[in-house]
Amino acid sequence: MIKKDQVLPEWRRNILEKHLLTSLIALELVLSVIFFTISYVNGNIYFKGVGVGLLIAWVTGLIAHIIKVKLI
């Protein structure tokens, strides 16, 4: 049987257990900037749509994080 300590390093497990929402919010922001940049370089509207969707997800995740922090 494989223990949890053997599968993930300590720093990664700490991020996943304690800062998952913050990590996902940062990832959504970075990905939206990447897709917006690709859309402006290529002129592809589909990448722009993905960037807008990720931006909407980022804003809703940020609102959820703010509400969670204030309520707890």
Buried (B, 14 or more C-beta within 10 A) or exposed (E): EEEEEEEEEEEEEEBEEEEEBBEBBEBBBEBBBBBBEBBEEEEEEEBBEBBBBBBEBBBEBBEEBEEEEEEE
